[in-house]
């Protein structure tokens, strides 16, 4: 999937992946996609919740080895 920016949140624990994603999304224009790499188990719950609360779209979640890849479209 195409994306406009990437955030490597590997090794970061809750709530840092979501906090850093929020900061990176602020710099993007509406409709742009942020790719987030995270290995925090809580991110599986936190990312969808963050998107729903903040008005962003969780486009996809995929497993890759020992981490997940999230694609978030800025609302």
LINTA-V244687 format. One record per residue. SS is DSSP state (a for helix, b for strand, c for the rest). PHI is phi in degrees with one decimal (999 if undefined). Layout:
[[SS:PHI] [SS:PHI]]
//
This chain:
[[c:999] [c:-75.0] [c:-146.9] [c:-99.7] [b:-152.3] [b:-132.1] [b:-125.5] [b:-94.5] [c:-107.0] [c:-64.2] [c:86.7] [c:-93.2] [c:-105.5] [c:-50.3] [c:-101.3] [a:-58.5] [a:-56.8] [a:-70.9] [a:-62.1] [a:-70.5] [a:-63.9] [a:-58.9] [a:-65.2] [a:-66.7] [a:-65.6] [a:-60.3] [c:-81.6] [c:-94.8] [c:-86.5] [c:-54.8] [c:95.3] [c:-76.4] [b:-114.1] [b:-106.8] [b:-98.1] [b:-119.7] [b:-102.4] [b:-146.2] [c:-121.2] [c:-76.0] [c:-56.6] [c:-68.4] [a:-62.1] [a:-60.8] [a:-95.7] [a:-67.5] [a:-63.1] [a:-61.9] [a:-64.4] [a:-59.1] [a:-61.6] [a:-63.2] [a:-72.9] [a:-93.7] [c:84.2] [c:-100.7] [b:-104.1] [b:-84.3] [b:-73.1] [b:-159.7] [b:-133.8] [b:-136.6] [b:-89.9] [b:-141.4] [c:52.4] [c:-105.0] [b:-146.6] [b:-114.8] [b:-119.6] [b:-110.7] [b:-116.1] [b:-115.3] [b:-98.3] [c:-65.5] [c:-80.9]]
//
